[in-house]
Amino acid sequence: STAARAQAGLQEPVPKLLPGRQGRNPNAARGVSIRAMSSDRGATPARVKSTPPAITADSFHHLARCERRFFLIEHDPGEKAPPGDFDRLVMERGVAHERAILARTPGAIGPVWPFGVPLEPAVRETERLLRERRSTIYQGALRSRDGARAGVPDFLLWEGDTLVVREVKLATRLADHPEIALQLEHYATLAEETLPGVEVRTEFVNGEGLRVPVPRDPGSFAAQLAAARALLRATEEPGLLKSHSTCAECPFYEHCWSRARAERRVEILSEVTAQRLPRLHDLGIATVDQLAATAPGALRGPGLQNGAERMVAEARAHREERPVIIGADPLPADRPCVWFDLEGNVGQLDGTPPRVYLWGLGLEPERGETVFDAFLDDRGAEARDEGDRDAWQRFLARAEGILDRSPTALFVHYASYEKTMMNLYAGRYPETERAATRVKARLFDLYHGGVMKAVRLPLVSYSIKQVASLAGFRWRNPAAGGLWSIVQYQRAMATTDAAERARLLHEIVEYNHDDLVATRAVWQWLGGLYRAPAGGDGR
C-alpha cells in the first residue's frame, strides 16, 4: 500500500495498485511451501461487498498462497496485519530491481497508468499505443471488456508481430512461484481481448536479470479464474487452515490461528497433514480432544496407520499440556558438544545465491562459561565474494581445530539449514570440500535427530523459538528472529556510518549467541525428560 511504501522510505507510490485494491504483496518474491488443509469447520460469515472487485494479478498471487487469504483480502481486509520490516525490505528491493530493468529498456513509454489516477483513461491510452505504435509500454493498463478483470503488466513490447508480456520479479526459479505463470496468463488474456487475433507470448525477468520464457497454460489459468470468481461470490469465509510454517508469515495469521486454537481444531497439530485430515474427519475426529481420546489402533486407513501413535501422542500433549515421550533417548552420550547456528541472507533480495553472513559456534570448556565464536562477513557489497569466502574459511579452520583436539565432538544444530548451507558452500568453494566433509560428518540435527524422534509437545510449531521457550529459555531481544536478522544485516551493509554498522552487526551477533544458548537449553531439557521421575513431564 501507499502507507507501506512511505514506511519503507520510498518516494514514489507502488506502481501496481489498482483503484480500490490492496498493493502487490511483497511476499511474491519469496517461495512459500504450501500444504493445503481443507475443513468444513470454522466457516465464518463475511462482510460481502455489494459490487465485486475486479480480478487482478494480485488475485492470483493470493489465491496461489491460500484460498482463505484471497477471500479475506477481498471481503475483510481490515483483519490484515501491516507489513513487517522484512516485507518492506523485499518491497524496496523489488522496486529497485524493476527500476534497474526499466533503465535497461530504452524508449519505454510510461508509466501509462500513474498510481492514484483513474484506470479507464490509461486503459484507452494503452490500447491506442498498442494499435498505433510498436513502442515498449511500461505499466500500461488492461481491462476485460466486461470490466471484471484488470491488470497493469510491467512491460508490453513487440517482437515482430508477436506481443510480449514481460513482468519483473525478484524470484529466480519459476517452479517455486506458480503465481507468476498465472499472473502472466492473466495479462496475456487481457491483451488478447484488447487486440483480438494477435499472438501473445509471456516471460519474466528474474532476480538475476535474466529473461525467462513462461509457457502459456490456459487450462490451469481457467481453473484458478473460476476459483477466484467463486470466492468473490462466496458469503462465508473458507475454513481452510494450512500448516503453521506456511501461515506464520501471512498477514492474516492471527485471524486464522487464534480461532483455530480456540476451537482446538485438529489441524493445529503438526502430525495432522493435508492427506490425513479428511480421513480423520471421515472418522468423526475434528478436535484435538477427540483425537487424544482415540486409541491409535482405531485410526485405520491409508495415511493414518503409520502415523497413528505420533498423532495421538501429540493430541495428548495438547490435552494434558505436557510433553509426551514417544521413543528412547536419542541424544548421543559422552560426546563433547559444540553448538552451531548460522545467520543467512535471502538470495532473492538481490538476485544472488543464498549466502551465510554469520557462522556461529558455542564451545563448552571443561571449566567456565560457554565461549562464542562469530565468523562474520562484514565487508559489504564492495568485497562480497572475498568476505563470503573468508568467513566460511575461518569457520572451517576453527571447526577443524576443534576436531583435532576432540575428534568425537558433535556440532549440534537445530533443523537442516546448517547442513544445507555447508553443502552449498563446499560446492561454491571446491578447495574447502575436504574440510567441509570432515565437519559435516560430525553434525547432529537436534530437531530431526532429537526432538522429533523423542517427544511430542503442546506446541503448534517445533521451531527453536517455541521449543526453547518450553525449555525455559528466553531471547534477550524478543523481536529478534531470522527475518529480523536479515533486515539488520542489510541495514548494516547499506550504511556508511561505521558506528551504526558496528551497532547493527553487534545486535546480530548477540542474537546468534542466544540461538546457540537456546540450542544448548533444548539439548539439556530434552535429556532431562528421560531423567525425570516417573509421571513427571520434564519441563
N, C-alpha and C positions, 0 to 999 in steps of 0.2 A: 504494500500500500504506500501512498504518499508519505504517511507518517513514518512508516518503517524506513523508507529511503532517507527521510530527514534525519532520523536517528542514526543512520549509517553514515551521515556526513556527505551525502551526495547532493549536488546542486540541482540536478535535473530530475524530474519525476520518472518513475518506471515507465518505459515506453510501451509496455504490453497491456496496460489496463484498458478495459473497455468500460463505457459508462454503466454504472450500477454493478460492477463486478469486483471481486477480490483480485488482488495482484497475483502475478505468476509466483507460485510458491518457490522459494529458493532451493528447497529440498529436491527439486527436479534435477539438480546437478549431482545428486548422490544416489547410490544404489541402496535399495531397502529390500531385504529378504521378506517375502510375503508368504504367510501361511494362513490361508483362508479358514475361517471357522464360522460355520453358519449355525443359527439358532432361531427358534421361534419364540424365545423368551426375551424380555426386555424391550419389546417394541414400544415406542413412545409416540403419542400424537405430536404432529409438527404444526408449527405456525406456517401454513402453506400460503405462498404469495398468490395474490389474485391474478397476476399476469406472469406466466412462467418466463424466466430469463432466457436470453439467447444462450445456446450451447457454444462454447468457445474452446480453444485449445487447452485452456486450464481445466476444463471439464474432464478431458481425457487423462490429464496428469493425475487429478484427484481420484478419478474412477479406477485407474490402474493401481493406485495405492490401496483404496478401500471404498466399498460402496457406501458405508456409513459416513465416511469422511466427506464424500461427494454430496450426500444428502444433507449433512449438517451445514456445509458451506453454502448450499443453495437455499436451504429453508431456515436455518437457525444460526447464522454466522456469529451472533453475539456470544456464543459459547466458546469461540476460538480464542486461544491464548495468544498474546503478542509474540512476535518473533524474538528469539534469543540472540545473544552475541554471535553465536556461530552462524545462525541463519543470516544475520546481517553481513557477516564476513563473506559468506557464499554469494550473497546478493551483490556486494561490492565487486567481487572477482568476476561474477557473471557479466555485470555491466561493463567492466574494464575490458573483458575479453571481447564482448560484442563491439565496443568502440574500436578495439585494435583491428578487428576484421573489417569494420567499416572503413577504417583508414587505408586498408589494403585493397579497397574496392573503388577504383577511380570512376568518377562520373555518375555515382549513385545519386538518384533524386530522392530527397526525403529528409526527415520523416514526413510521409504524406499525411499520416494521422498524428499530429502532436497531441500529447496527453492533455486531457481536460477539455477538449473541444468536441462538438457533436460528431458522431461517427458518419452519418449519412453523407455529408459533403466529401469526406475522404473516400468513401466507397465510390462515389461518382467520379472523383478525380483519378482514382486508381484504375477504374475501368477505362476512362478516356486515355490514360497513359499507355495501358496495355494495348488498346486498339490502334492508337495513332503513332506510337513511338516504339522503338526497340531498346529503350534505356533500361538500366537496372533500377528497380524501385526499392527503396529502403522503407520498411514499415508501412507498406500500403495496406489499405483496409478492404476486406472482402466480406460480403454478406450473401446468404442464400436468398433466392427470390421470395421465399415465404417469410423471410425475416427471422426464422427460428434459429439460425446458426450464423456466427460471425467469427472473424479471425483477423489478426494482424501479424502476418509472417515477417520474419526478419528481412528476407530478400526475395524479390521476384525478378528473374532475369531470363534472357533469351539465349539459347544455343541453337542457331539456325531457326527452324520453325517450331522448336520444342521450348515450352515454357518450363523453367526450372524453379521449384520452390525450395529455398535454402534457409535452414534455421542455424543458429549459432548456439552451441551448448558447451558447458564445461565437461560434460560426460565424455569418456574416451571409448567406452565399449557399448555398442548399440544393444548387444544381447542383455546387458544389465538394466536397460531402460526401455521397456516395452511402450511406455507412453510417447517416446519420440516418434516412432513409426505411426502411431495413432494420430498424433498432432499433425504430422506432415500429410497424412492421408486426409485429414480434416481440411487442411488448407488446399490440398490438391483438388478435392471435390468442389470446394467453393470456387476455385479458379476455373474448373470445367463448367460450372454453371455460368460464370461470367463470360467465358469465351468458349461456347459450345464447339466441339469438333477439334479443338487444339490439343495436341499431345502434351501431357504434363508429366514431368519427372521430379523426383524428390531426393533430397540429400541434406546432410548437415555437416557443419564444420565443427570438429570435436575440440576438446580442451587442448590438444596438441597443435591445433591449427590445420589439421588435415581434413580434406573433403572426403566424406564417407557416403557413397550411394546408398539409398534406402529403398529396397524393393517395395512396390505398391502391393497392398494386401486389402482389397476392398471387402473381402468376406469378413475378416476379423474386425475391420472398422464398422461394418454394418451391424455386427452383433453388439459391439460396445455402444454404438449410437442408439440402438434400441434399448439397451440397458439404461443409458443416461435419460432417455425420454421417459422410461417407466419410472425412474426415481424422481424425476421432476413432477410427475403426476401423482406420486405416492402421497398419502396423508399420514402415514406412520413411519417413524424412524426405524430403519433395519436393526435387528437385534445382533447383528454381526459383531463378534469380538475376536480380534486377531491375537497373535502371540504377544507377550509383553515386550519382547525385544523389538518387534515391529512397531508397536504402538508408543513406545517410550518417548520418541521424538515428535509424535504427532501433536498438533496444536489442540486437538480435542481429547487428549489423553485423560485429563481429569474428568471430563464429562462422561466418558465411556467406562473407565476403570473404577471410578468411585462408585458408580451404580452397580457394576458387576460384583465388586467386593461386598457391597451392602446386601445384595441379593444372594451372595455366596454361590454364584454360578460356577458350575464345574469347569468352565473354560479358563478360570484363573489359575488352574493347576498346570504346571509346565509339562506334566506327563500326558495331559489330555490334548492330543494332536488333532489336526483337522480331520484326519481319517478316523480317529476313534470317537470323536464327538457324536456324529449321527448314530453310531452303533450304541453308544451309551443312552442316547435319547430313546432309541428303539426299546431299550430295556427299562425305560421309565426312570432313568437316572439323570437328573438335571441340576442337582445341587451338590456341593461338597459333602454335606452331611449325609445325603442319600448314598453317595459313593463310599464314604467312610463306614457306613453300616452294612455294606455289601461284602460277602465272602469272595475272595479272589477267584475261587473255583466257579462262582456263578457268572463270571464275566467270560462268556463263551462267544466264539465267532471270530472271523478274520480281523486281525489287528488288535484284538483285545487280550487274548490268552497270553501272548508273550510279555505284555506289559502289565498284566493284572496286579501282580504283587506290588509293583512300584506305584501304580496309580492309587491303589487302596492305601498304601503306606503314606503317600503324600496327602491324601484326603484326611487320614487320621492325624497327621501332623498339624493340619489346619484346624481340625475339630478340637484337638487336645492342646493346641498352642505349645507344642514342644517338638524337638527333633525325634524322628523315628528311625532307628538304625535298621538298615536293610542288608548289611554284609559285614564281613570281617574287617578288622582294622587294616586299611590299605596303605598306611604310611610306613615306608622303609625304616627299619630300626638301626640305631647306631651308625648313622651316616652324618657327617658334618653338612650343615645346610647353609647355602648361600641364597639369599632372597634376590629375586631377579624380576625387574619390571622395566618396560620401555614406555617412552612417550613418542608417538609418531604423528606425522602430518598426513593430511588427506591429499594425495597427489592431484586429485581433480581440481583443487583450488587454483593451481597454476599450470595445469597441463603436464606436469612432470610425474614420474612414477612415485609410488609411496616412499616416504623417507622417515627414518628414525632420527629425531633430533636429540634424544637423550637415552643413553643406555645406563640403567641404574642397577647397582648391586648393593646389598647389605650383608656384611660379614659378621659372624658371631665369634669373637675371640674367646679363648678359654676363660679369661677374666675380663671384666669391664663391660662397657656398653657396646652396642652394635656400631660397627664402622661403616659409613656410607660412602660409596663412590658414585659420582655422576659424570659420565663421559658425554659431554655436551658439544653439539655442533653450534657454535655461537658466532660463526664468521659471516653469516648473512649471504645475500644473493651474489655479492661480488666474488665470493670464493665458495660457491655452493658445493661443487664436486670435491674440492680439497677438504672442506670442513666435514663433509659427509664421510669420506674415506678415512680421515684422521680419527674421528670419534669412534668409528667401527674398529679400526685397528688398535686404538688404545684400549677399548673394551676387551678385545680378544687377547691382547697381551696380558691384561690384568687377570682375565679368566684362566688363561693357561698357567700363569704364575700360581694361582690358587691350586690348580690341579697338580702342578709339580710338587707342591707341598702336601696336598691332601687328595690323592688320586681317587678316593671313593666319595668325594664331596658331591652333593646334589645341588643343582641350580634350580631352585623351586620358584615356579611362576604360576600365575592363575589364568587358565584358558590358553588358547592355541596361538595367540598373537605373537608371542615371543619366538616360538619355533618357526612360524610362518615367515617372520621378518628375517630370522637368521638364515633360512633357506634362500630368501630373496637376495640378501647381501652376499652370501657365499657365491651366488651366481653372478652378481653385479661385479664383484672383485675376485676373480678366479684365483688369484695368488694367495687368497686367505682361506681357500676351501679346506686345506688340511687342518688348520687351527679351528675353523668353524665346526668341522665334523667331530673333532675331539670334544669340544664343548657341548655340542648337540647330543652327544651320547650320554651326557650326564644331566640332561634336563629332566625335571619331574613336574608334570602338569597337575597342580593341586586341585584344579576344577574337575577335569575328566578322570584323572587317576586317583583322586582323593575323595572330594565331597560327593560327586555323583555316584561313585561306587559304594559309598558308605552309608549315606543318610538321605532322608527326605525331610524337608523343612517347612515350617509355616510361613513361607515367603512366596510372593508372586514372581520373583526373579532370583536366580542363583548368581547374580553378579557379585563381584568382590565387595562393592559398596553395601549390598544388603546382607551378605553372609557375614562380613566382618562386623557389621553393626550388631548382628545377632550374637557375635562372639564378644561384644562389649567394646569394640574399638570405635573411636570417633576421629574423623579427619579434623585437623586444626582449622581448615577453611572449608566449611560445609558446602560452599558454592563450587568448589574445585571438582573437576571431573575431566574425562577425556576430551570432550569438545572445548571445555574451558581452557585446557592446556594448549590446544591448537590455536585458539584465539590469542592467548597470551604470547605464544611464540611468534605468531605472525606480527603482532604489535611490536614485539621486541626487535624483530628483524627490520621493521619498517621505520623505526625511529632513528633519528640522527643524534639524539640526546644520550650520551654514554651512560649517565647516571640512571636515566629511565630504563634503558636497555638492561642494565645490571639488575635493577629492581625487578623487572618483569621476569628475567631469567631465574633470579633467586626464588621467586614465587613458584616457578615450575619445578625447580629442584626440590623445594620444600614439599610440594605436593607429591613428587615422586618418592621422597623419603617416607611420607605417610603411606603410600601404596605398598612400599616394601614392609613397613611395620605391620600393615594390615594383613599382608600375606603370612607373616610370622604368626600374627594373632589367630588367624584361621587354622593354621597348622597346629598350634598348641591347643586350641579349642577342640578341634576335631579329634586329636589324640586323647584329650581329656574325656570325651564321651565314652571311650572304651575303658576308662579307669574310674568312671563314676559308679557310686553304689547302685545296686540293682534297683530299678524303678526310677532312678534319677534321670534327668534329661540332659545333664552335662552342660547346661548353659552357664 
